[in-house]
């Protein structure tokens, strides 16, 4: 099992963001995760928030081996071709350490206040489907034409191709049965969602069915969820339940108790699952 640490770059100065990421690398986490928002998601009032993709690019230069991702990148914030170019750049800057996530976005308040279009749910999922198709095709380095639901390409090409081939691992978040899970079955290398092993059992089984229908081996899609570190003993028990259900990755939230709690988890719990 692999563990990532969520440092959601909000309400802290830049140097603290960097310090937390380097700390996560030092204590042995496989990956570190930011979020893709322009305003704080938690707490009261305004606060510092650093843009997600440029944050990953900067973190690539101050780390050496920890993997880097956002949980998850919203397709409403960037044109899919721009997103593909940014991802390719980060993959090269990090020498192949990018985890590439995509989701339909949901934070309507942020969109409305900043003047970013926020289409209805169906259109956002149409855009997500276009983005997944466009990104995977552009990563081939071939000339691409594509007639999409929202975005189309004409003789488009991006070079160089990513370091990771055929592309950085694609994460898709969510558990919606009508649109999200079919996209997971078609495109995802990793499926991440919130819940418990029991509450997600039906969705997990449905991904197996849909992947088989799409001609994919269901086991090629890693299952991932999240883990609270607020109590280390409880975290150990929950991690065991996720492992026993076949999940291969847990994104750990930064606990209120801070670094000592994270270090204790990394020292006392992670080796039981990663050794």
C-alpha positions in Angstrom: 0.0 0.0 0.0 1.1 3.5 -0.8 0.5 6.6 1.3 0.3 10.3 0.3 0.1 13.4 2.4 -2.5 16.1 1.7 -1.0 19.5 2.5 -3.8 21.6 0.7 -2.0 24.8 0.1 -4.3 27.2 1.9 -4.0 29.5 4.9 -0.3 29.2 5.2 2.7 31.1 3.7 4.6 29.6 0.7 7.6 28.6 2.8 5.3 26.5 5.0 3.9 24.8 2.0 7.4 23.9 0.8 8.5 22.9 4.3 5.5 20.5 4.7 6.2 18.9 1.3 9.9 18.4 2.1 8.9 17.0 5.5 6.6 14.5 3.8 9.4 13.4 1.5 11.9 13.0 4.4 9.6 10.8 6.5 8.8 8.5 3.6 5.4 9.3 2.0 5.1 8.2 -1.5 3.3 11.3 -2.7 2.2 14.8 -1.6 -1.1 16.3 -2.6 -2.4 19.9 -3.0 -5.8 21.1 -4.0 -7.0 22.9 -7.1 -8.7 26.0 -5.8 -8.1 29.8 -5.7 -9.7 30.5 -2.4 -9.6 28.7 1.0 -12.0 25.8 1.3 -12.0 25.6 5.1 -12.0 28.1 7.9 -13.5 31.6 8.1 -12.6 34.6 5.9 -10.0 35.2 3.3 -6.6 33.6 3.4 -3.5 32.6 1.3 -4.2 30.1 -1.5 -1.7 29.2 -4.1 -2.7 28.0 -7.6 -2.4 24.3 -8.0 -0.5 23.5 -11.2 2.1 26.2 -10.8 2.5 25.0 -7.2 3.3 21.5 -8.4 5.8 22.9 -10.9 7.6 24.9 -8.2 7.6 21.9 -5.8 9.2 19.8 -8.5 12.3 22.0 -8.1 12.6 21.7 -4.3 12.0 17.9 -4.0 13.8 14.9 -5.4 11.7 11.7 -5.3 8.3 12.3 -3.8 5.4 12.2 -6.3 3.3 15.3 -6.8 -0.5 15.7 -7.5 -3.7 17.7 -6.9 -6.8 16.1 -5.5 -8.3 16.8 -7.9 -7.8 19.3 -10.8 -11.0 20.8 -12.0 -11.6 20.8 -15.7 -13.4 24.2 -15.6 -10.3 26.1 -14.6 -8.2 25.4 -17.8 -8.7 24.6 -21.4 -7.9 20.8 -21.8 -5.0 21.6 -24.2 -3.5 24.1 -21.8 -3.9 21.6 -19.0 -2.1 18.9 -21.1 0.8 21.3 -21.8 1.0 22.2 -18.1 1.0 18.6 -17.1 3.7 17.6 -19.6 5.8 20.5 -18.3 5.5 19.4 -14.7 6.2 15.8 -15.6 9.5 16.8 -17.2 10.4 19.3 -14.4 9.9 16.6 -11.8 11.6 13.9 -14.0 8.4 11.8 -14.1 6.8 12.3 -10.7 3.4 13.8 -11.6 0.2 12.2 -10.6 -2.4 13.6 -13.0 -5.9 14.0 -11.6 -9.1 15.3 -13.1 -12.6 16.0 -11.9 -15.7 17.9 -13.0 -15.2 20.7 -10.4 -17.9 21.7 -7.9 -17.1 24.9 -6.0 -19.6 27.2 -7.6 -19.0 30.1 -5.2 -15.4 30.4 -6.3 -16.3 30.3 -9.9 -19.0 33.0 -9.6 -16.8 35.3 -7.6 -13.8 35.1 -9.9 -15.8 35.2 -13.1 -15.0 31.6 -14.1 -17.8 30.0 -16.1 -19.6 27.3 -14.1 -21.7 25.2 -16.5 -24.5 22.9 -15.4 -23.5 19.4 -14.2 -24.1 17.7 -17.5 -21.9 20.2 -19.4 -19.1 19.9 -16.8 -19.1 16.1 -17.3 -19.1 16.5 -21.0 -16.1 18.8 -20.6 -14.4 16.2 -18.3 -14.9 13.5 -20.9 -13.4 15.8 -23.6 -10.5 16.7 -21.3 -9.7 13.0 -20.7 -9.8 12.2 -24.4 -7.8 15.3 -25.4 -5.1 14.9 -22.8 -4.5 11.2 -23.5 -4.3 11.9 -27.2 -2.1 14.9 -27.0 0.3 13.0 -24.8 1.1 10.6 -27.7 2.9 13.4 -29.6 0.8 12.6 -32.6 -1.2 15.1 -34.6 -4.7 15.1 -33.2 -8.1 16.0 -34.5 -11.1 15.5 -32.2 -14.8 16.4 -32.4 -15.7 16.9 -28.7 -18.9 17.6 -26.8 -17.5 21.0 -25.7 -13.9 21.3 -27.0 -12.6 20.1 -30.4 -9.1 20.0 -31.8 -7.9 20.4 -35.4 -4.5 19.1 -36.3 -3.2 19.7 -32.8 0.2 18.6 -31.5 2.2 18.9 -28.3 5.8 18.0 -27.8 7.7 16.7 -26.0 5.8 13.6 -24.9 5.7 13.0 -21.1 8.5 11.3 -19.3 6.1 8.8 -18.0 4.7 6.6 -20.8 2.2 6.4 -22.1 1.3 9.3 -19.7 1.4 10.2 -16.0 -1.0 8.1 -14.0 -4.5 9.4 -14.4 -6.6 9.8 -11.3 -10.4 10.3 -11.5 -12.3 11.3 -8.3 -15.9 10.7 -7.4 -18.4 7.9 -7.3 -21.3 9.0 -9.4 -22.7 5.9 -11.1 -24.0 7.6 -14.4 -21.1 9.7 -15.5 -18.1 9.3 -13.2 -17.7 5.5 -12.9 -17.9 4.9 -16.7 -15.1 7.5 -17.2 -13.1 5.8 -14.4 -13.5 2.4 -16.2 -12.4 3.9 -19.6 -9.6 6.2 -18.6 -8.4 6.0 -15.0 -5.2 4.4 -13.7 -6.4 5.3 -10.2 -9.9 5.8 -8.8 -10.1 8.0 -5.7 -13.2 8.7 -3.7 -14.4 9.4 -0.1 -16.4 6.9 2.1 -15.7 3.6 3.8 -14.9 0.2 2.4 -18.5 -0.9 3.0 -20.1 2.2 1.6 -18.0 2.0 -1.6 -18.4 -1.7 -2.2 -21.1 -1.4 -4.8 -19.3 1.3 -6.7 -16.1 -0.7 -6.5 -17.8 -3.7 -8.0 -19.4 -1.6 -10.7 -16.0 -0.3 -11.8 -15.0 -4.0 -12.3 -18.0 -4.6 -14.4 -17.6 -1.4 -16.5 -13.8 -2.0 -17.0 -14.5 -5.5 -18.3 -17.1 -4.1 -20.7 -14.6 -1.6 -21.9 -12.0 -4.3 -22.5 -9.8 -3.4 -19.6 -8.5 -5.5 -16.8 -10.2 -4.2 -13.7 -7.1 -4.9 -11.6 -5.3 -2.3 -13.7 -7.3 0.4 -12.0 -5.8 1.1 -8.5 -8.4 1.9 -5.8 -7.6 4.8 -3.5 -9.3 6.7 -0.7 -8.5 9.0 2.2 -7.4 8.5 5.8 -7.6 10.8 8.8 -4.5 10.9 11.0 -6.2 12.6 13.9 -5.7 9.4 15.9 -2.8 7.2 14.9 -4.3 3.9 16.4 -7.6 4.5 14.6 -5.7 5.3 11.4 -3.9 2.0 11.6 -7.2 0.1 12.0 -8.8 1.9 9.1 -5.8 1.5 6.9 -6.0 -2.3 7.5 -9.7 -2.3 6.4 -8.9 -0.5 3.2 -6.0 -2.8 2.5 -8.2 -5.9 3.1 -10.7 -4.5 0.6 -8.0 -4.2 -2.1 -7.3 -0.5 -2.0 -3.7 0.4 -2.9 -3.4 4.1 -1.9 -4.5 6.3 0.9 -4.2 10.0 1.0 -3.7 11.1 4.6 -5.1 14.4 5.8 -2.8 16.8 7.7 -3.9 16.4 11.3 -4.6 19.2 13.8 -1.8 17.8 16.0 0.7 18.7 13.2 4.1 17.3 12.3 4.7 15.2 15.4 1.5 13.2 14.6 2.4 12.8 10.9 5.9 11.6 11.9 4.5 9.2 14.4 2.2 7.7 11.7 5.0 7.5 9.2 7.3 5.8 11.8 4.9 3.5 13.6 2.2 2.6 11.0 3.4 3.0 7.4 6.1 0.3 7.6 3.3 -2.2 8.5 1.7 -1.6 5.1 4.6 -0.8 2.8 7.2 -3.3 3.9 
